[in-house]
Structure formats: structure tokens, C-alpha cells
Amino acid sequence: VASDQPVELDERAGHAQGSAVAVTDSILLTNCHVVAGRPQIRLSQEGHSGRAIVVYADPGGDRCFLKSLDMTVHPVHGVRRFETLHVGEPVFSLGTPQGLELSFGQGLVSGLRYSEGVRLVQNSAPSWHGSSGGGLFDARGNLVGITTMGSTTVANLNFSIAAEDFWP
């Protein structure tokens, strides 16, 4: 949850809610559109919560790194390279749509795209408001991408930024 003011976090008003994926015990990946202009960031998972700060931001590529200040997070065990993905293979989304923590979805890679220097995994795994910044995983649990957007007019048309594209 990110907001301009601490009171907004407490009241759950005037804030943005999204997801993030841990890549170390204190660093998480998310989309910049979730935290942009909102310096008050609170992480929460399974009843635990803590503060976070943005340590790296690439707003043009919608890629942000967060650092957990007082909460240990559990990192993914692997990151899958974009070049090894295949159209038609199963993928799984994990996010927090509408505040429903750890929501799981299943779909397929439906395309591999390039947009303004960013590689996108087009997929049919469910992704709803609040899932931005969440993970897209392969069948072995490797991080494939970070959920960034979905179509509001075409069913099952979602996009994730290739996980390896988060590292400049």
C-alpha cells in the first residue's frame, strides 16, 4: 500500500494498492505506477507488516525496486530468462487484487512482445486491479515477469514485464 501521507495508510483512503515480489530477503520488485509520488509505503503479508522505501526507479520502464526496512521477506528461488519462454506454456499469476492477498491464477503465455525497449510476456493468467507489481511464474516456480497491465476491453489479455528486464 502506498500513499502521500501516513494517515492515508492507516485509514486505507487515498492510497494505491498493488503487489510486489521479493528477490532477496529485503529487496522487492514492483511497478513504479504503484508507488510513484507516494513516499509512504507499507508492505503486508499474512498478518505481518512493515515499511519500505524505493531504492531504484525507472518510471519510463515502470520498474521499481523497494527495500523492506523492518520486515523480512522471502525471495523467489529463480528467475526465468525471456528467451527461454514459449507461446503456449503454462504460467501462474500471484497478486493482491482488490486487497485479496496471495490470489493465484493460471493461464498461458500467449505472446512475447517488445515495447519501447521493454520485453513483455503477453499472457492469459488472471490479473486484476491491485495485481500490478505481482509475479508471473512458470510451472517450476521461477519468476517469469512482473504483472504490469491488462486490457479492459479484451478478456484474458494481460502483460508482464520480463523479470530479467528489472536489472538495468
MOLIN-V95005 format. One line per field, one symbol per residue. psi: psi as a letter, one per 30 degrees, with the letter a starting at -180 (. if undefined). Layout:
BEGIN
psi = ???
END
This chain:
BEGIN
psi = kklekeeeeefhkhlkkallkkfaffklkakefefkgifjkkkkkhfklllllkfkkieeghjkklkkegkkljllflkkkefflkkfkklkkkaikggjkhkklkalkfljlkjhgkkkjklgkkklkffkflkklafggkkeljkellkffkkhjlkkkkefffj.
END
